[in-house]
Amino acid sequence: MSDRIEADYLIETAYDPAEAAAALAGEQSSGTFMPVPGETPELKARSAAVVESLEERETVAGPSLPGAGHPDKPHRRAKITVSWPLGNLGASLPNLQATVTGNLFELKQFSGLKLLDIRLPRAFGDAYPGPAFGIDGTRQLAGVENRPIIGTIVKPSVGFTADDTAALVKTLCEAGLDFIKDDELQADGPLCPFEDRARAVMAVINDHAERTGKKVMFAFNVTGEVDEMRRRHDLVADLDGTCVMASIHSVGLTGFSALRSHSRLPIHAHRNGWGLYARHPMLGISYVAWSKLWRIAGADHLHVNGLSNKFCEPDDSVIASARSVLTPLWDDKPCVAMPVFSSGQSAKQPPATWNALQTPDLIYAAGGGIMAHPDGPAAGVASLQQAWEAATSGQDAEEYAKTHPELAAALGTYA
C-alpha cells in the first residue's frame, strides 16, 4: 500500500490548468509564491507535493467564484490528483485537514476548487481507533436485526423542559421506536439542563426496558468543551444509556477525537453545518472525502440527509453519501459507519431508498413522518416498519398498504 496521501480535486481556472495545479501543490507543500534558498532539489524530492494526474473537462465563460485572477477570460475545468508524502505531516487528522483543505481555496489561480476524494495510508488506521461500535454494535445495543433502525428526533427542537422531554420520550417508547435523539440545538441550556434531561429521560427508558424488554437507544447531545463532553458522556453511561451525540463541526476533529478516546458508548455524529462546505458545486469538500476523516476519528453513525428531503441536496448525492460511509477504508480496518437518513422522511421514501442502497444497515429517522400520522405516533412507527417490510421484500407499497392500514393512512397523508 502506498505511503503517500492522495487527494482528487475539481478545479476551475483562467490559467493553464497544469500551472494552476502546480501552484496548489507548491502552496500545500514545500513551495511559496517564489523560490526560496532552502527549497533544494533534495528537499523537493523528499517533501514536495506531486500532481499525479490532470484530466481536462469543460470550459465555461466566466468564473464561478469571485476574487480569481483574469475574471474576463474563459475558465477551464479539470480533475486533478495531488499526492503528498506521509513524512510531511505524519498520520495526523488535523494536519491532514490543513494539507488537503488549507490555503489552497484562497489561491487566485482558482475560480473554483472542490475536494472530491482522499486516499490515505494505513498508518492513519494505526493512529486512530475508528468506530468502536459501528453497525453491528449499534444493532446489538438497539436490539434490531435485519431491518433499518427506526428513529426520531425530539421536537420541538428547543423549548421543552427536562420533564417535558421525558414525557415525550415515554410516548415515543410506547409507540415502538428503536432510536430517539436530541435535536442538535438542544444541549445544556438553563431551560433544559443536560443532567436533568439525562436523568429524566433515562428513568423513562429504563422503566420501559424493565416492563417490555426493549431498551430504546437515545442519543444525548453532549456537544461542548472537551471536559464537558466527557462528564456528560459519563453521566449517560452511569445511567445505563446507550448512545451520545456530538455536533462534529462544532467540536472539531481534536475535540471529537478526545470524546472518542474516552467513550464507552456509540457516538452519533451530527453533520449540521456541512452545507457550508458542500452546497456550491465548485467550492468546498465532497461528503465522500469529508466523511472519511470522521470515520477514522471514530464516528459510529453519520448523517447523510434523506431522499426527497427538506433541504437542497439532490437524491443522488444522498445515496452517494450513504454508500461512502458503508465502503471500507482498508481491508483489515474498514472504519464503516451506519448512515443516518433524516429530513422530511416518512413512509413514502423507503422504496426508493432501498432500491438505490440495497441494504437495511441504516438509521431511518422521521419526525413529522411519525408524529403527524393521522392515527398517532404508534401508527406512524408501524407505517415506517411496514414501508420497509414492503421495500425489502420487493412488494409494491400501495399493494402492501391494502392489508396494512397504518401504511395506507401514511401514504394518503404524506404526499
Beta strands, then each sheet from edge to edge (+ up, - down):
strand 1: 4-13
strand 2: 50-60
strand 3: 75-85
strand 4: 112-119
strand 5: 149-153
strand 6: 179-181
strand 7: 217-221
strand 8: 244-247
strand 9: 267-270
strand 10: 283-285
strand 11: 301-305
strand 12: 338-341
strand 13: 363-365
sheet 1: 2+ 3- 1+ 4- 10-
sheet 2: 5+ 6+ 7+ 8+ 9+ 11+ 12+ 13+ 5+
end
